[in-house]
Amino acid sequence: MKTLKKEELSLIYWLLKRDLIIFLRDYKGYLLNVIIWIIIDVGIFAYVMPYFGLHANFGTFIAAGIVSSLGMFEAMHSATLFVDDLENDKQVTYDLTLPISSNLVFIQRALLYTVRMILLSVFVVPISKVLFWYKVDLTHFSLYKFISMFLISNLMYGFFGLWMISFIKEMESIRNIWTRIIFPMWFLGGYQFSWQSMVAISPILGYVALINPITYIMEGARVAIMGQAHYLNFWLCLGAIMLFALVFAFRGIYLLRKRLDTV
């Protein structure tokens, strides 16, 4: 296997630094968006929905769902920006002229997406706890499980963003992709329900959900935050996410090279 040269690593670092500086200019605004989501969603499910029969701990359940969801939405946003760049500024075209392989350019993009996702979602649990205190129960919180799931799932989302670019032929198609791919994957992936509850109601839908990577991210995050009971095995979730990350990485890079004629 070819080893990375010092010059290639230096270029990847420079590209990451360049793109993160641009992202951090609006970081406060992005973080405000996350806080608004937390206040509305966790607040409603922690204080209002228990009156309709939901468990009092559902605020914690939703907080874990937000942690799991931000990466997916950022992946789609990043894919949209990539396609917009192809149609307008063509920054990626410049990046491909640098003395590194196209594979490394695309891996750099996936790493950039991953870092942005981490910066957006890392404060969800602390902010939820501070804002809603006893309504967000962290009694069974496992730090090492959370860190493992948090890093691996966001890395998967980074390569998922690359893979999604292949579905966006032009900016006009984004609406259909949100409606036909992103929303079904997210909602049926268990944002508002556990896999156990789905399989109890419909075993067929439950087992179909196992081909959805979002299912494993939602379940794994809830195990890390709320404990193993009532959720898919944590290590099964982590292993599945790693497998999906590899699939999205190889497939996403291949499709990008084909689209940009760098094969």
N, C-alpha and C positions, 0 to 999 in steps of 0.2 A: 504494500500500500504506500502510495506517495505521501511523504511527510511534508508538513507545511514549512515553508521557508520563513525566515525572520522577516523578510520584506513583505511577504503575503500577510503574515499576522499583523504587521504594522499597518498595512493598508486596510485590513478589516477593522482594526481598532480605530483608525482615522475616520472611516465611513460611519461606524457606529457613533463616534463622538459627534461628527457633523450632524447626523440625523437626530440624535438625542438633544442636542442644543436647540434645534428647531422645535422639537416636541416640548421641551421644558419651558419655552417662552409662554405657552398657554396652559401650563400644568395646573395652576391654581383654578383656572376655569374648568378643566377636566375634573379636578377633584371635587369642585362644587357640584358638578353634575352627579357624581357618585353619592355625595352626601344627601342630595335631594332625593335620589332613588332610595337610599336607606331610610330616610325620615318617612317617606310616604309608604313604602312597602312594608318595612319591618314594623313601623308604627301601627298601620292598619291591622296587620296580622297578629300583632302582640296585644292590642287593646280593643279593637272592634270585633274581629272575627270570632274570638272566644264566646261572644254573646250569641253566635249562631251555631255553637256546638263544637268548634275547633278546640284542640288541646291548647292549654295556656302557654305551652312551650313552643308554639308554632312560630313565634318571632325569631327564635334561634334557628329553626328550620329554614326560614326564608333568608336569614342572614347568610347561612351557608350556601343557599341557592344563588344569592347575589355574587358571592365570591366566585362561584363556579360559572356564572353567566358573563361577567365582564369581559373575560378573555375572548369569548365567542363573538360578542358584539364588536370588540376592538379588532378582531381578526377580519371581520367583514368590512369594517371601516377602513382598515389598512389595505385590503384588497381593492376597495373602491378607489382609494387614493393612488394606488399603483396603476390602475387602468386609466385614471384621469391623467396621470403623468405620461403614460404612453401616448395619449391623444394630444397632449399639450406641451409641457416643459421638456419631456423626454430625458429626465435626469438619469434614469436607469440606463439609457443608451450611452451616456457619458461614463457611467460606472463600468459598463461592459468593455470600454476601451482601455481600462486600467490593466496593468500587467499581472492580473490574477485570472484564474479560470472563471467561467460563467457560473459554475457550480458554487464557488465561494461567494460570488456576488449575491446569489440567491439565498445562500445560507446566512449571509450577513443580514439580509432583509428579514429572514425568519427570526434571527436573534434579536434584531431591533424590535420586531413586533412583540417578542417575548418579554423584553425588558420594559416596554411600554405597558404591557398588560400587568406585569408585576407592580409597577409604580402606581397603577390605577387601582388595583384590588388589594394591595397589602394592608391598607388601613380599614377595610370593611369591618372586620371583626372588632378591632379596638374601638372604632367609632360607634358601632352598634351597641357595644357594651357600655360605653360612656353615656350615650344618649338614652338608652332604655334600661340600663342597669340590671335589676333583678328579672326583667322580662327576657333577657338574653342570658340563658343559663350555660355557663362554661365549666360546670362541675366535671364533665367527662372529657374536657379538651385535652388532646394529646399534641404537644408541640412538635415532636419528631414526625408524627404522622402528617400533621398539617403542613410542615415545611416540605416533606417529600411529595405530598399530593399537590401542593401549591406550585412548586417548581416544575414538576413533570407535566402537570396539566397545562400550564402556561406555555411550556415548550411545545407541547402538542398543538396548542392553539396557534402558535407562531407558524408552524408548518401547515396547519389547516388553512391559514390565511394565504399561503402560497398556492395551495391546491385550489382554493376558491377562485383565484384569479382566472383559472382556465374556464370557469363558467360565465365570466363576465366578458362577453364579446364586445360590448359597447356600454356606455353609461346608461343608455335607455333601458337596458335589460335588468338593471339593479332591482327595480320594484318587484319583478317576477321572482328573482332569486330570494329576496327577503320573504316573500309570501310562500313560495313553493319549497324552499330548502331550509333557510335559517330558522324561521318561526316554527315549523313542524319539528325540526331537530331539537330546538330549545324547549318548547312546551312539552312535547312527548318524551323528552329526556328526563323529566321529573322535577321541573322547577317548583311545582306546587303539590307534588305527591311523591311518595317513595315507590321504588320498584316493587316492593312487597305488596303494597296496596293495589298496584296495577295488576300484578299477576293474580291476586286474589279475586279481582273483578273479572278479568279476562286473561286466562293463561296464554292465549294466542298473542294478544297485544304485548303481554309481559315478555314473552320470549323474542318477539320481533324487536322490542326495545333494546335487547342485548346486542344488536348490531349497530346501535347508535352510540358513538363515543361519549356523548353528553351524559348518558345514563351513568356511566362509570365515574365521570367527574363529579356529578351531583352526589352519587352514593358515597364515593370516597371522601369527599369534603365533609359530608354529614357524619361519617364515622369518625373522622379526625376531630370534629367539633363537638359531636353529641354522643359518641360512643358507638360500639359495634352493634348493639341490639337493634333489630328491625331493619338492618340494611345489608346490602351485598358485602361479602368478605372484602376487607380493605386491600389485602394483597392481590386478590383477583382483580380488583379495580385498578390498582397501580400497574399490574402487569398488562392489562388490556389497554390502558392509556399509552404505555410505552410502545406496544405493538401498533396502535393507531398512529402514533407519532412517526414511527418508521415508515409506515405506508404513505402517510401524507408527505413526508420528506422526499422519498424516492419518486413518488408519483407527481408531486407538485413541481419538483425541480425538472423532471423529464418534460412535463407539459409546458413549463415556462421556456425551456430551451427550444422546444419545438415551435412555440408561438413566436419567439423572438429570433428564430432561425440561427441558434447558436449550437445546434446539435452537431 
